[in-house]
Amino acid sequence: MSFRRLAPADQQPASFAFSDENKKLVEQWIAKYPPGRQRSAVIAALWIGQEQEGWVTQPLIEEVARILDMPVMRVLEVATFYTMFNLVPVGQYLVQVCTTTPCWLRGSDDVVAACKKHIAPNPGVISADGKFSWMEVECLGACVNAPVFQISKDYYEDLDGPTTERILEALRRGERPKPGPQNGRHSSEPEGGVRTLTDPKLYDGGYARQTQGSGGGDPTDTDAKRVNQSASDRESPVQKPPGAAT
């Protein structure tokens, strides 16, 4: 079993305060809930704090508890339950590598190897320049484009070892590689182009003309909605013989 705990005390900052802009965001989230229900904004407040700090610190948890009038333990329970919250310091770029079965079958081991080479041998360790840390995660929901990893809010898909190295090197130089598929396709269409529904007769009325030529003809919308007698019979109540038990 895996336990999620806050970083040790010697890694914790002395204090935390929301920036003026983020304080307004937290207030906007609190205002979404009826009076007495402001605690419902706890996840949003923690997320805004993490966006500001990069990770969820003990002072951040205490500040959220103060703002929402919650016991600190209740906020700690939320922060340690959801893996979206980083409980230890992370690099400027947190590389979350999916290693679930579809990505593994498509070569996520090569992606992990590139992260070990260019970031750190072990997950959770910040690179020497402070720019990167990496971790393995469960399914990121882009299985058709496996392997995939997430950096901040961007997905990089259709990866392999060399592509991963190229992306990391570009980020290290201060560039921002284009997110999405890295093998040339636009989204999640088949590699090499569309392979289904390519028959022109599907779009130029060719099949309709074939049907008309065979004496059939296309059914109209009225025909499609007309209830025939057999359907009426099937849907009518069953008539029971006199004296039958109900």
Buried (B, 14 or more C-beta within 10 A) or exposed (E): EEEEEBBEEEEBEEEBEBEEEBEEBBBEBBEEEEEEEBBBBBBBBBBBBBEBBBBBBBBBBBBBBEBBEBEBEBBBEBBBEEEEBBBBBBBBBBBBBBBBEBBBEBBBBBBBBBBBEBBBEEBBBBBEEEBBBBBBBEBBEBBBBBBBBBBEEBBBBBBBBEBBBBBBEEBBEEEEBEBBBBEEBEEEEEEEEEEEEEEEEEEEEEEEEEEEEEEEEEEEEEEEEEEEEEEEEEEEEEEEEEEEEE
